[in-house]
């Protein structure tokens, strides 16, 4: 009989308080993770706006003609500076367009006009050129993928204007 009285343990009131406190801490951690209460350290590039204008693809690198098709877009980069490494435009009536020039008539990948500044919105205008001589028809839907040096990409679809 003495052995039963010698055992010591946590009283039921203290045990209940510990269980409730543990449950609250666990609920806060799960809620913060689920709803982003602690914020995120992943800073992804997002597309602020984009417009695709119909016209013809230029046959060679140079200053685009008045009838040239082109794409304009603004990118919000909350992270560190990067560069655009490629743009791919696809659609049912065209061959995939992967070569682009900027307003100054230089190749996208070789120009310094594809820099994406960190912590701000940057705007770009690019004209397709190449051997396919695609025609981007107004009213048709085209898919795009914009790739960056930091490994990210932005994709979606646009209706040509």
C-alpha positions as CSV (number, residue, x, y, z in Angstrom):
1,X,0.0,0.0,0.0
2,X,2.9,2.4,0.6
3,X,4.1,2.0,-2.9
4,X,0.9,3.6,-4.4
5,X,1.4,6.7,-2.3
6,X,5.0,7.1,-3.1
7,X,4.4,7.5,-6.9
8,X,4.5,11.1,-8.0
9,X,3.1,12.5,-11.3
10,X,1.7,15.5,-13.0
11,X,-1.7,16.5,-11.7
12,X,-4.6,16.4,-14.1
13,X,-4.9,20.2,-14.1
14,X,-1.3,20.7,-15.1
15,X,-1.5,18.0,-17.7
16,X,-4.6,19.7,-19.3
17,X,-2.8,23.0,-19.4
18,X,0.2,21.5,-21.1
19,X,-2.0,19.8,-23.7
20,X,-3.9,23.0,-24.4
21,X,-0.7,25.0,-24.7
22,X,0.8,22.4,-27.1
23,X,-2.3,22.4,-29.2
24,X,-2.3,26.2,-29.5
25,X,1.4,26.3,-30.5
26,X,0.8,23.6,-33.1
27,X,-2.3,25.4,-34.5
28,X,-0.3,28.6,-34.8
29,X,2.5,27.0,-36.6
30,X,0.2,25.2,-39.1
31,X,-1.9,28.3,-39.6
32,X,1.2,30.5,-40.2
33,X,2.5,28.1,-42.7
34,X,-0.8,27.6,-44.5
35,X,-1.8,31.3,-44.7
36,X,1.7,32.7,-45.1
37,X,1.7,34.7,-41.8
38,X,5.5,34.5,-41.6
39,X,5.9,35.7,-45.2
40,X,7.8,33.9,-47.8
41,X,11.5,34.0,-48.7
42,X,10.7,32.9,-52.3
43,X,10.5,36.0,-54.4
44,X,9.1,35.1,-57.9
45,X,8.9,37.3,-61.0
46,X,5.3,38.0,-61.9
47,X,3.9,39.5,-65.1
48,X,2.2,42.8,-64.4
49,X,0.9,43.3,-68.0
50,X,1.4,42.0,-71.5
51,X,0.0,42.8,-75.0
52,X,0.7,40.9,-78.2
53,X,0.3,43.0,-81.4
54,X,-0.5,41.2,-84.7
55,X,1.6,41.6,-87.8
56,X,4.3,39.8,-89.7
57,X,7.6,38.4,-88.3
58,X,10.7,40.1,-89.7
59,X,13.0,38.0,-91.9
60,X,16.2,39.4,-90.5
61,X,17.5,41.2,-87.5
62,X,17.1,45.0,-87.9
63,X,14.8,47.8,-87.2
64,X,11.3,46.4,-87.4
65,X,8.8,47.6,-90.1
66,X,5.6,49.3,-89.4
67,X,3.7,46.0,-90.1
68,X,5.8,43.9,-87.7
69,X,4.2,42.0,-84.9
70,X,5.6,42.6,-81.4
71,X,5.0,41.9,-77.7
72,X,5.1,44.4,-74.8
73,X,5.2,43.3,-71.2
74,X,6.0,44.5,-67.7
75,X,7.5,42.2,-65.1
76,X,7.6,42.8,-61.4
77,X,10.8,41.4,-59.9
78,X,10.8,41.5,-56.1
79,X,14.0,39.5,-55.9
80,X,17.5,40.1,-57.1
81,X,18.4,41.3,-60.6
82,X,18.2,38.8,-63.4
83,X,18.0,38.8,-67.2
84,X,15.5,37.5,-69.7
85,X,17.2,34.4,-71.4
86,X,14.4,33.6,-73.8
87,X,10.8,34.1,-75.0
88,X,8.9,31.4,-76.7
89,X,5.6,32.2,-78.5
90,X,3.4,29.3,-79.8
91,X,0.0,29.1,-81.5
92,X,-2.0,27.0,-83.8
93,X,-1.2,29.0,-87.0
94,X,2.5,29.7,-86.4
95,X,5.8,27.9,-86.0
96,X,7.2,28.5,-82.5
97,X,8.9,31.9,-82.3
98,X,12.1,31.8,-80.2
99,X,14.2,34.6,-81.7
100,X,13.5,38.2,-80.7
101,X,15.0,41.6,-81.1
102,X,14.6,44.7,-79.0
103,X,13.7,48.2,-80.2
104,X,17.3,49.0,-81.1
105,X,17.5,46.1,-83.5
106,X,19.7,43.8,-81.5
107,X,19.2,40.2,-80.6
108,X,17.4,39.6,-77.3
109,X,20.1,37.2,-75.9
110,X,23.0,39.4,-76.9
111,X,21.6,42.8,-75.9
112,X,21.9,44.5,-72.6
113,X,18.3,45.5,-72.9
114,X,17.0,42.3,-71.4
115,X,18.1,43.1,-67.8
116,X,15.5,42.7,-65.1
117,X,16.2,45.0,-62.2
118,X,15.7,43.7,-58.7
119,X,12.9,45.2,-56.5
120,X,11.0,47.0,-59.3
121,X,8.9,46.7,-62.4
122,X,10.7,46.6,-65.8
123,X,9.0,47.1,-69.2
124,X,10.1,45.5,-72.5
125,X,9.1,45.5,-76.2
126,X,10.4,42.7,-78.4
127,X,9.9,41.9,-82.1
128,X,10.1,38.4,-83.5
129,X,12.4,37.7,-86.4
130,X,13.7,34.6,-88.2
131,X,13.2,32.4,-91.2
132,X,9.6,31.2,-90.5
133,X,8.0,34.6,-91.4
134,X,5.1,33.9,-89.2
135,X,2.0,36.1,-89.3
136,X,0.4,36.8,-85.9
137,X,-3.3,37.2,-86.6
138,X,-5.4,39.6,-84.6
139,X,-8.0,37.8,-82.4
140,X,-6.1,34.5,-82.2
141,X,-4.8,33.1,-78.9
142,X,-1.0,32.5,-78.5
143,X,0.9,30.9,-75.6
144,X,4.1,32.5,-74.2
145,X,6.9,31.4,-71.9
146,X,9.4,34.0,-70.7
147,X,12.5,32.5,-69.1
148,X,15.0,34.1,-66.8
149,X,18.7,33.5,-65.9
150,X,17.7,32.8,-62.3
151,X,15.8,29.7,-63.4
152,X,12.3,31.1,-63.1
153,X,9.8,31.5,-65.9
154,X,6.5,33.2,-66.5
155,X,3.9,31.6,-68.8
156,X,0.4,32.2,-70.0
157,X,-1.7,33.1,-73.1
158,X,-2.5,36.3,-74.9
159,X,-5.0,37.2,-77.6
160,X,-3.3,39.2,-80.3
161,X,-4.5,42.8,-80.7
